[in-house]
Amino acid sequence: MWWRTRWQPGIDFLRWFNKKVGNPVWLRMAGKRITKVHHTGRTSGTEYVTPVWAERSGRWFFVSLPYGTEVDWCRNVLAAGCCALERKRVRYETAAPVIVPAAEATPLLPPGLRRRHRLVGVDSYLRLDIISTENPAKKAG
């Protein structure tokens, strides 16, 4: 409801709630659909892990930005110029983060995901270049 109307106090409340309550739950449940972003605080230097909705398309990952581009984790990644993504027990090192409009990203995403993002009102994505991949499960075996 708040997404469609773009009522900023409601969106700000959801951001706060997800940061304080939702993120720890999502991180425990992270698996097939949730991607973890490993990033460093731009002022504190603290290491953080944040759950996001990301989709791989060729040599890129597109991370949806339903709360806009001013969220802390996105600002950290842009400031650092890199981050690591963890999805399905595979770690991807990424670089060259760029905010792209939905018009550029959505043609590269699966149709079902496009519809969901349109309903929520995602109008921009963080595009990350994949520079290397590591599968710890295969390494150990």
C-alpha positions in Angstrom: 0.0 0.0 0.0 2.7 2.5 1.0 4.8 1.5 -2.0 2.1 2.5 -4.6 1.3 5.9 -2.9 5.0 6.6 -2.2 4.0 7.8 1.3 7.4 8.6 2.6 6.6 8.2 6.4 5.3 4.6 5.7 8.3 3.7 3.6 10.7 5.1 6.2 8.9 3.0 8.9 9.3 -0.1 6.7 13.0 0.7 6.2 13.5 1.0 10.0 11.5 -2.1 10.8 13.4 -4.2 8.2 16.8 -2.9 9.4 16.1 -3.7 13.1 13.8 -6.7 12.9 13.5 -8.1 9.4 17.1 -8.3 8.3 18.2 -10.7 11.1 15.3 -13.0 10.3 16.0 -12.8 6.5 19.7 -13.5 7.0 18.9 -16.7 8.9 16.5 -17.8 6.2 18.7 -16.7 3.3 18.9 -19.4 0.8 17.7 -19.8 -2.7 16.0 -16.4 -3.3 17.7 -14.0 -0.8 21.2 -12.7 -1.6 23.5 -11.5 1.1 25.6 -8.3 0.4 28.9 -8.2 2.3 30.0 -4.6 2.5 32.1 -2.2 4.6 30.8 0.9 6.3 31.9 4.0 4.5 32.7 5.9 7.7 33.1 3.2 10.4 34.9 0.6 8.4 32.7 -2.0 10.1 31.8 -5.2 8.1 28.1 -5.6 7.4 25.9 -8.3 5.8 22.6 -7.2 4.4 19.9 -9.3 2.8 18.7 -8.1 -0.6 16.8 -9.2 -3.7 19.3 -9.7 -6.5 19.1 -11.3 -9.9 22.0 -12.4 -12.0 21.9 -11.6 -15.7 25.0 -12.6 -17.6 28.1 -10.9 -16.2 26.0 -8.7 -13.9 23.9 -8.8 -10.8 21.0 -6.4 -10.6 19.9 -5.5 -7.0 16.5 -4.0 -6.7 16.3 -0.7 -4.7 12.7 -0.6 -3.5 13.6 2.0 -0.7 15.5 4.1 -3.2 19.2 4.8 -3.6 19.9 6.4 -0.2 19.9 3.2 1.9 23.1 2.7 3.9 24.2 -0.5 2.3 23.9 0.9 -1.2 25.8 4.0 -0.2 28.5 1.9 1.3 28.9 -0.2 -1.8 29.0 2.9 -4.1 31.6 4.5 -1.8 33.8 1.3 -1.7 33.4 0.6 -5.4 33.0 -3.1 -4.7 31.3 -5.7 -2.5 30.7 -9.5 -2.3 27.4 -11.2 -2.9 26.5 -14.6 -1.5 23.8 -16.6 -3.1 23.1 -20.3 -3.0 26.3 -20.8 -1.1 28.3 -19.2 -3.9 30.3 -16.0 -3.2 30.6 -13.5 -6.0 33.2 -10.7 -5.9 31.8 -7.7 -7.6 33.0 -4.2 -8.7 31.9 -1.1 -10.6 28.6 -0.5 -8.9 26.3 1.7 -10.9 22.7 2.8 -10.3 20.6 2.1 -13.4 17.0 3.0 -14.1 14.4 0.2 -14.3 14.1 0.8 -18.0 17.6 -0.5 -18.5 17.5 -3.4 -16.0 14.1 -4.9 -16.4 14.5 -6.2 -19.9 17.3 -8.4 -18.5 15.2 -9.8 -15.7 12.7 -12.7 -15.6 9.1 -11.7 -16.4 7.7 -12.7 -13.0 10.3 -10.6 -11.2 9.6 -7.6 -13.5 5.9 -7.7 -12.5 6.7 -7.9 -8.8 9.1 -5.1 -9.0 6.7 -3.0 -11.0 3.9 -3.6 -8.3 6.3 -2.5 -5.5 7.4 0.5 -7.5 11.1 -0.3 -8.0 12.4 2.4 -10.3 16.1 1.8 -10.0 18.6 -1.0 -9.5 22.2 -1.3 -8.4 24.2 -3.0 -11.2 27.3 -4.9 -10.1 29.9 -6.4 -12.5 30.9 -10.0 -11.4 34.7 -10.2 -11.3 35.1 -13.6 -9.7 33.1 -16.6 -8.3 34.0 -18.9 -5.4 32.1 -22.0 -4.4 33.3 -23.0 -0.9 31.4 -26.3 -1.0 33.3 -27.4 -4.1 36.6 -26.2 -2.6 36.2 -28.3 0.6 35.3 -31.5 -1.3 
